[in-house]
Amino acid sequence: MSNKYDVNIAGYTLTVETERSAKHMERLSELLNDKVRGVQKSGVTANYLNVVMLAAMKLADEILDLRDRQDREKRNLEEKSRNLLSVLDSALK
């Protein structure tokens, strides 16, 4: 079931239809607004669209870093699992 929420991003209100909870949408808008404020404080640009795009790029960069870390951890766990299976296989022979 979809819900409609009004979210305020950098002073602009957007109506969003989503399956997510109100709390999730609040956290999401707070996160994006924090990034927008960070970009604005850096004084890189005054153009609203550029500020929001730079904030989105910062969030995307964090996501890519987390995905890379998750992939490394997954590969590490898979390797450890293969090693353990090999040791167990050898011990059972």
C-alpha positions as CSV (number, residue, x, y, z in Angstrom):
1,M,0.0,0.0,0.0
2,S,1.4,3.4,-1.0
3,N,1.4,6.4,1.2
4,K,1.8,10.0,0.2
5,Y,4.2,12.3,2.1
6,D,5.2,15.9,1.7
7,V,9.0,16.1,2.0
8,N,10.9,19.4,2.3
9,I,14.3,19.3,0.5
10,A,16.3,22.5,0.6
11,G,13.1,24.6,1.1
12,Y,11.1,23.0,-1.6
13,T,8.2,20.7,-0.8
14,L,7.8,17.5,-2.8
15,T,4.9,15.1,-2.6
16,V,6.3,11.6,-2.7
17,E,4.2,8.4,-3.1
18,T,6.0,5.4,-1.6
19,E,5.7,2.2,0.4
20,R,8.2,3.5,2.9
21,S,7.2,4.7,6.4
22,A,6.9,8.3,7.5
23,K,9.9,7.8,9.7
24,H,12.0,6.5,6.8
25,M,11.0,9.5,4.6
26,E,11.8,11.9,7.5
27,R,15.3,10.3,7.8
28,L,15.8,10.4,4.1
29,S,14.9,14.1,3.8
30,E,17.1,14.9,6.8
31,L,20.0,13.1,5.2
32,L,19.6,14.9,1.9
33,N,19.1,18.3,3.6
34,D,22.3,17.8,5.7
35,K,24.2,17.1,2.4
36,V,22.7,20.2,0.8
37,R,23.7,22.3,3.8
38,G,27.2,20.9,3.6
39,V,27.5,21.9,-0.1
40,Q,26.0,25.3,0.6
41,K,28.5,25.9,3.4
42,S,31.4,25.0,1.2
43,G,30.4,28.0,-1.0
44,V,31.0,26.0,-4.2
45,T,27.9,27.3,-5.9
46,A,24.8,29.3,-5.3
47,N,22.7,27.7,-8.0
48,Y,20.0,25.6,-6.3
49,L,20.0,22.8,-8.9
50,N,23.8,22.5,-8.8
51,V,23.7,22.4,-4.9
52,V,21.2,19.6,-4.9
53,M,23.0,17.7,-7.7
54,L,26.3,18.0,-5.8
55,A,24.6,16.8,-2.6
56,A,23.1,13.8,-4.5
57,M,26.6,13.1,-5.9
58,K,28.0,13.0,-2.4
59,L,25.4,10.6,-1.3
60,A,25.9,8.4,-4.4
61,D,29.7,8.4,-3.7
62,E,29.0,7.2,-0.2
63,I,26.7,4.4,-1.6
64,L,29.4,3.3,-4.1
65,D,32.0,3.2,-1.3
66,L,29.6,1.1,0.9
67,R,28.8,-1.2,-2.0
68,D,32.6,-1.7,-2.7
69,R,33.2,-2.5,0.9
70,Q,30.3,-4.9,1.0
71,D,31.6,-6.6,-2.1
72,R,35.1,-7.0,-0.6
73,E,33.6,-8.4,2.6
74,K,31.4,-10.8,0.6
75,R,34.4,-12.1,-1.4
76,N,36.4,-12.4,1.9
77,L,33.7,-14.4,3.5
78,E,33.3,-16.6,0.4
79,E,37.0,-17.3,0.4
80,K,37.0,-18.1,4.1
81,S,34.0,-20.5,3.6
82,R,35.8,-22.3,0.8
83,N,38.9,-22.6,3.0
84,L,36.9,-24.0,5.8
85,L,35.1,-26.4,3.5
86,S,38.4,-27.6,2.2
87,V,39.8,-28.2,5.7
88,L,36.6,-30.0,6.7
89,D,36.7,-32.1,3.5
90,S,40.3,-33.0,4.2
91,A,39.6,-33.9,7.8
92,L,36.7,-36.2,6.8
93,K,38.8,-38.2,4.3
